[in-house]
């Protein structure tokens, strides 16, 4: 009975953290499908400044991951998670009331400064038993993918019915819901007031030296660079050839449902390290094919949707498998720290991809941007052939 009670308590924590994580991701990604087409209408806006507004979130997420983790060691995980959610709440309010691109950049930056991803992962690592940790990390990855799906589908619908700023109102409400979930579902955790910075610094550096973890961090970095590059240019391309604003949710819904149907069986059957490496390399090849389609058939919306479908299949696969691999390859007592570095890589990729994408699209056009993406994928592929260790 005691064991059953403990197991129920653990799953309550797992589901609570995954829900908070999912709602935060939803609040982040709900902007992506519509910002490149609607953000340009804001006062003082340009394509480049719109991309800065998109990427500022990821930049501040990456910047504050480690400080939030350190603060959570001092005052407790739950308090820091609520603090981060309050910053996201304030940022959403600023965006909701901003009619200029500068106000939007400020609001997105404040949103991003609530960097609680790594703290949530640390909390999972500390409170969940060994037999449930891998399941918990896998569920966290699935919640990320599910939130991405929902945000891609509902965002164009919300904007069409209620207007562009309504997506930030949704983020505002989700922030309040997350705070309530954390307060009533997540328990207060023990924390260590004595921290030996020198030792922690050495351990932090040692995690970077682990080639298998570094390679996974590099993989998620490249993936999110491509994700943001795609959502800077593809909504604009589709809008040129079809009434994209009115049918975007249908396109995203179909492509993402197909992605999950394809990906879920693959995750079940891929077990050993050799097969995982082959699956990763084959997935990157699929990304090459996707980008060839974008580059050479960008004037045909059917091929654009096909390329988007291939990308979503690979994206869904990577978002499900990478967190599990990071958890498996991390030192026993530092899985949370490894996840923090993983989160930093993820958000840095989003931020850098946004800035580079905005610059290239603004000054050189979509063809060069797709070519730039293709070069990134080739570099990514050859790095994995040479160095990938699972």
C-alpha positions as CSV (number, residue, x, y, z in Angstrom):
1,X,0.0,0.0,0.0
2,X,2.9,2.4,0.9
3,X,4.6,1.6,-2.4
4,X,1.4,2.2,-4.3
5,X,1.0,5.6,-2.5
6,X,4.5,6.6,-3.3
7,X,4.0,5.6,-7.0
8,X,0.8,7.7,-7.2
9,X,2.7,10.7,-5.6
10,X,5.5,10.4,-8.1
11,X,3.1,10.3,-11.1
12,X,1.3,13.2,-9.7
13,X,4.5,15.2,-9.7
14,X,5.5,13.9,-13.2
15,X,2.1,14.8,-14.7
16,X,2.1,18.2,-12.9
17,X,5.6,19.2,-14.2
18,X,4.8,17.9,-17.7
19,X,1.6,19.9,-17.7
20,X,3.5,23.1,-16.7
21,X,6.2,22.3,-19.3
22,X,3.5,21.7,-22.0
23,X,1.6,24.9,-21.2
24,X,4.8,26.9,-21.3
25,X,5.8,25.5,-24.7
26,X,2.3,26.2,-25.9
27,X,2.6,29.8,-24.8
28,X,6.0,30.0,-26.6
29,X,5.1,28.3,-29.9
30,X,1.6,29.8,-30.3
31,X,3.3,32.9,-31.8
32,X,5.5,31.1,-34.4
33,X,3.0,30.4,-37.2
34,X,1.6,33.9,-37.3
35,X,4.3,36.3,-36.2
36,X,6.2,36.5,-39.5
37,X,2.9,37.4,-41.4
38,X,1.2,39.6,-38.7
39,X,4.3,41.0,-36.8
40,X,5.3,43.0,-39.9
41,X,2.2,45.2,-39.5
42,X,3.3,46.5,-36.1
43,X,4.6,50.0,-35.9
44,X,8.3,50.4,-36.8
45,X,8.4,46.7,-37.8
46,X,10.7,45.2,-40.4
47,X,11.3,41.5,-41.3
48,X,14.6,41.7,-39.4
49,X,13.0,43.3,-36.3
50,X,10.2,40.7,-36.4
51,X,12.8,38.0,-36.3
52,X,14.5,39.7,-33.4
53,X,11.1,39.6,-31.5
54,X,10.8,35.9,-32.2
55,X,14.4,35.1,-31.3
56,X,14.6,37.3,-28.2
57,X,12.6,34.7,-26.3
58,X,15.1,31.9,-27.0
59,X,18.1,34.2,-26.3
60,X,16.9,35.1,-22.8
61,X,15.8,31.5,-22.1
62,X,19.3,30.4,-22.9
63,X,20.8,33.2,-20.8
64,X,18.8,32.5,-17.6
65,X,18.8,28.7,-17.5
66,X,21.9,28.3,-15.3
67,X,21.1,31.3,-13.0
68,X,17.6,29.9,-12.4
69,X,19.1,26.5,-11.6
70,X,21.5,28.1,-9.2
71,X,18.8,30.1,-7.5
72,X,16.6,27.0,-7.2
73,X,19.4,25.4,-5.2
74,X,19.3,28.4,-2.8
75,X,15.6,29.0,-2.3
76,X,13.9,25.8,-3.6
77,X,12.6,24.6,-7.0
78,X,8.9,25.4,-6.5
79,X,9.5,29.0,-5.6
80,X,11.8,29.5,-8.7
81,X,9.3,27.9,-11.0
82,X,6.6,30.2,-9.8
83,X,9.0,33.2,-10.2
84,X,9.8,32.2,-13.8
85,X,6.1,31.9,-14.5
86,X,5.4,35.4,-13.1
87,X,8.0,36.8,-15.6
88,X,6.3,34.9,-18.4
89,X,3.0,36.4,-17.2
90,X,4.4,40.0,-17.2
91,X,5.9,39.5,-20.6
92,X,2.7,38.2,-22.0
93,X,0.9,41.3,-20.7
94,X,3.5,43.6,-22.2
95,X,3.1,41.9,-25.6
96,X,-0.7,42.0,-25.3
97,X,-0.6,45.8,-24.9
98,X,2.1,46.6,-27.4
99,X,1.4,48.0,-30.9
100,X,5.0,48.6,-31.8
101,X,7.7,46.1,-32.6
102,X,9.9,47.5,-29.9
103,X,7.3,46.8,-27.2
104,X,6.9,43.3,-28.7
105,X,10.7,42.7,-28.4
106,X,10.6,43.9,-24.8
107,X,7.7,41.7,-23.9
108,X,9.2,38.6,-25.6
109,X,12.4,39.2,-23.8
110,X,10.6,39.4,-20.4
111,X,8.8,36.2,-21.3
112,X,12.1,34.5,-22.1
113,X,13.6,35.5,-18.8
114,X,11.3,33.1,-17.0
115,X,13.7,30.3,-17.9
116,X,12.3,27.4,-15.8
117,X,12.8,24.4,-18.2
118,X,16.0,23.2,-16.6
119,X,14.6,23.7,-13.0
120,X,11.5,21.5,-14.0
121,X,13.9,18.8,-15.3
122,X,16.0,19.0,-12.1
123,X,12.9,18.7,-10.0
124,X,11.9,15.6,-11.9
125,X,15.4,14.2,-11.5
126,X,15.4,14.7,-7.8
127,X,12.0,13.6,-6.9
128,X,11.3,10.6,-9.2
129,X,12.6,7.1,-8.5
130,X,15.1,5.4,-10.7
131,X,12.6,3.1,-12.4
132,X,10.4,6.1,-13.4
133,X,13.0,8.6,-14.5
134,X,13.4,7.5,-18.1
135,X,9.6,7.3,-18.5
136,X,9.3,10.8,-17.0
137,X,11.9,12.3,-19.4
138,X,10.2,10.6,-22.3
139,X,6.8,11.9,-21.2
140,X,8.4,15.4,-21.0
141,X,9.6,15.1,-24.6
142,X,6.1,13.9,-25.7
143,X,4.5,16.8,-23.9
144,X,6.8,19.2,-25.7
145,X,5.8,17.7,-29.1
146,X,2.1,17.6,-28.2
147,X,2.2,21.3,-27.2
148,X,3.9,22.1,-30.5
149,X,1.1,20.3,-32.3
150,X,-1.6,22.2,-30.5
151,X,0.0,25.6,-30.9
152,X,0.5,25.1,-34.6
153,X,-3.1,24.1,-35.1
154,X,-4.9,26.7,-32.9
155,X,-2.7,29.7,-33.4
156,X,-4.0,30.7,-36.9
157,X,-7.6,30.0,-35.8
158,X,-7.3,32.2,-32.7
159,X,-5.7,35.0,-34.8
160,X,-8.4,34.7,-37.5
161,X,-11.3,35.0,-35.0
162,X,-9.9,37.3,-32.3
163,X,-6.9,39.1,-33.9
164,X,-3.2,38.9,-33.6
165,X,-2.8,40.1,-30.0
166,X,-5.2,37.4,-28.8
167,X,-2.3,34.9,-28.9
168,X,-0.6,36.8,-26.1
169,X,-3.9,36.9,-24.1
170,X,-3.9,33.1,-24.4
171,X,-0.2,33.0,-23.1
172,X,-1.3,35.3,-20.2
173,X,-4.1,32.9,-19.2
174,X,-1.8,29.8,-19.6
175,X,0.7,31.5,-17.2
176,X,-2.0,31.9,-14.5
177,X,-3.0,28.2,-15.0
178,X,0.6,27.1,-14.7
179,X,1.1,29.0,-11.5
180,X,-2.0,27.3,-10.0
181,X,-0.8,23.9,-11.1
182,X,2.6,24.4,-9.6
183,X,1.2,25.8,-6.3
184,X,-1.4,23.0,-5.7
185,X,0.3,20.0,-7.4
186,X,4.0,20.3,-7.1
187,X,5.4,19.8,-3.5
188,X,8.0,22.0,-1.9
189,X,11.4,20.4,-2.4
190,X,14.5,20.3,-0.2
191,X,17.3,22.5,-1.2
192,X,21.0,22.9,-0.3
193,X,22.0,26.3,1.0
194,X,25.7,25.4,0.9
195,X,27.0,25.3,-2.6
196,X,30.6,24.8,-3.5
197,X,30.9,26.8,-6.7
198,X,34.3,25.4,-7.6
199,X,33.1,21.8,-7.5
200,X,29.9,22.6,-9.4
201,X,31.9,24.5,-12.0
202,X,34.2,21.5,-12.5
203,X,31.2,19.1,-12.9
204,X,29.5,21.6,-15.3
205,X,32.6,21.6,-17.5
206,X,32.9,17.8,-17.3
207,X,29.4,17.5,-18.8
208,X,30.6,19.5,-21.8
209,X,33.5,17.2,-22.2
210,X,31.2,14.1,-22.5
211,X,31.1,13.6,-26.3
212,X,27.8,11.8,-26.3
213,X,26.0,14.5,-24.3
214,X,27.7,17.3,-26.3
215,X,26.6,15.7,-29.6
216,X,23.0,15.5,-28.4
217,X,23.2,19.2,-27.4
218,X,24.5,20.0,-30.8
219,X,21.7,18.0,-32.4
220,X,19.0,19.8,-30.6
221,X,20.7,23.1,-31.4
222,X,20.7,22.4,-35.1
223,X,17.1,21.2,-35.0
224,X,15.9,24.4,-33.4
225,X,17.9,26.6,-35.8
226,X,16.1,24.9,-38.6
227,X,12.7,25.1,-36.9
228,X,12.9,28.9,-36.5
229,X,14.3,29.4,-40.0
230,X,11.4,27.5,-41.4
231,X,8.8,29.5,-39.5
232,X,10.3,32.7,-40.6
233,X,10.0,32.0,-44.3
234,X,7.5,29.1,-44.9
235,X,4.4,31.0,-43.6
236,X,5.3,33.8,-46.0
237,X,5.8,31.5,-48.9
238,X,2.6,29.6,-48.4
239,X,0.7,32.9,-48.0
240,X,1.9,34.0,-51.4
241,X,0.4,31.0,-53.2
242,X,-2.7,30.1,-51.2
243,X,-5.0,31.7,-48.7
244,X,-2.7,30.4,-45.9
245,X,-4.1,32.6,-43.1
246,X,-7.5,30.9,-43.4
247,X,-6.3,27.3,-44.0
248,X,-3.1,27.1,-41.9
249,X,-4.6,25.2,-39.1
250,X,-5.8,22.5,-41.5
251,X,-2.3,22.2,-43.0
252,X,-0.6,22.0,-39.6
253,X,-3.2,19.6,-38.2
254,X,-2.9,17.1,-41.1
255,X,1.0,17.2,-41.2
256,X,1.4,16.9,-37.5
257,X,-1.1,14.0,-37.1
258,X,0.7,12.2,-39.9
259,X,4.0,12.8,-38.1
260,X,2.9,11.2,-34.9
261,X,1.3,8.3,-36.7
262,X,4.7,7.7,-38.4
263,X,7.0,8.4,-35.4
264,X,5.3,6.6,-32.5
265,X,5.9,3.1,-33.9
266,X,9.5,4.0,-34.7
267,X,10.2,4.9,-31.1
268,X,8.8,1.6,-29.9
269,X,11.0,-0.5,-32.2
270,X,14.3,1.4,-32.0
271,X,16.1,-0.1,-29.0
272,X,19.9,-0.6,-29.4
273,X,22.5,2.1,-29.9
274,X,23.4,1.1,-33.5
275,X,19.8,1.4,-34.7
276,X,19.4,4.8,-32.9
277,X,22.4,6.2,-34.7
278,X,21.2,5.0,-38.0
279,X,17.7,6.4,-37.3
280,X,19.3,9.8,-36.5
281,X,21.4,9.9,-39.6
282,X,18.5,8.8,-41.8
283,X,16.4,11.5,-40.3
284,X,18.9,14.2,-41.1
285,X,19.0,12.9,-44.7
286,X,15.2,13.4,-44.7
287,X,15.8,17.0,-43.6
288,X,18.1,17.4,-46.6
289,X,15.3,16.1,-48.9
290,X,12.8,18.4,-47.3
291,X,15.1,21.4,-47.9
292,X,15.8,20.4,-51.5
293,X,12.0,20.6,-52.0
294,X,11.8,24.0,-50.3
295,X,14.7,25.3,-52.4
296,X,13.7,24.0,-55.9
297,X,9.9,23.9,-55.6
298,X,9.2,26.9,-53.4
299,X,6.7,28.2,-56.0
300,X,4.5,25.1,-55.7
301,X,2.4,25.0,-52.5
302,X,1.9,21.2,-52.8
303,X,5.6,20.6,-52.7
304,X,5.9,23.2,-49.8
305,X,3.4,21.2,-47.8
306,X,5.2,17.9,-48.7
307,X,8.5,19.4,-47.5
308,X,6.8,20.6,-44.3
309,X,5.4,17.1,-43.7
310,X,8.8,15.5,-43.9
311,X,10.3,18.2,-41.6
312,X,7.5,17.6,-39.0
313,X,8.1,13.8,-39.0
314,X,11.8,14.3,-38.3
315,X,11.1,17.1,-35.7
316,X,8.6,14.9,-33.8
317,X,11.0,12.0,-33.8
318,X,14.0,14.1,-32.5
319,X,11.9,15.8,-29.8
320,X,10.7,12.5,-28.4
321,X,14.1,10.7,-28.5
322,X,16.7,13.3,-27.6
323,X,15.5,14.0,-23.9
324,X,15.5,10.2,-23.3
325,X,19.0,9.8,-24.7
326,X,20.3,12.8,-22.6
327,X,18.8,11.2,-19.4
328,X,20.3,7.8,-20.2
329,X,23.8,9.2,-20.9
330,X,23.9,11.7,-18.0
331,X,25.8,11.0,-14.7
332,X,23.5,9.6,-12.0
333,X,23.5,12.7,-9.8
334,X,23.6,15.3,-12.5
335,X,20.9,14.5,-14.9
336,X,19.2,17.8,-14.2
337,X,22.4,19.8,-14.9
338,X,22.8,17.9,-18.2
339,X,19.2,18.7,-19.1
340,X,19.9,22.4,-18.3
341,X,22.7,22.4,-20.8
342,X,20.4,20.6,-23.3
343,X,17.8,23.3,-22.8
344,X,20.3,26.1,-23.3
345,X,21.3,24.5,-26.6
346,X,17.7,24.3,-27.6
347,X,16.9,27.9,-26.9
348,X,20.2,29.2,-28.4
349,X,19.4,27.4,-31.6
350,X,16.0,29.2,-31.7
351,X,17.5,32.5,-31.0
352,X,20.4,32.3,-33.4
353,X,18.2,30.8,-36.1
354,X,15.7,33.7,-35.7
355,X,18.4,36.4,-36.0
356,X,20.2,34.8,-39.0
357,X,16.9,34.0,-40.7
358,X,15.7,37.5,-40.4
359,X,18.9,39.0,-41.8
360,X,19.1,36.6,-44.8
361,X,15.4,36.9,-45.7
362,X,15.4,40.7,-45.3
363,X,18.5,41.3,-47.5
364,X,18.8,38.3,-49.8
365,X,15.4,36.6,-50.1
366,X,13.9,33.1,-49.5
367,X,16.1,31.2,-52.0
368,X,19.3,32.1,-50.2
369,X,17.7,31.3,-46.9
370,X,16.7,27.8,-48.1
371,X,20.2,27.3,-49.4
372,X,21.6,28.4,-46.1
373,X,19.4,25.8,-44.3
374,X,20.7,23.2,-46.7
375,X,24.3,24.0,-45.8
376,X,23.5,23.8,-42.1
377,X,22.0,20.3,-42.6
378,X,25.0,19.1,-44.6
379,X,27.3,20.3,-41.8
380,X,25.1,18.6,-39.2
381,X,25.1,15.4,-41.1
382,X,28.8,15.1,-41.5
383,X,29.4,16.0,-37.8
384,X,27.1,13.1,-36.8
385,X,28.8,10.7,-39.1
386,X,32.2,11.5,-37.6
387,X,31.4,12.1,-33.9
388,X,27.9,10.7,-33.0
389,X,28.1,8.5,-29.9
390,X,24.9,7.3,-28.1
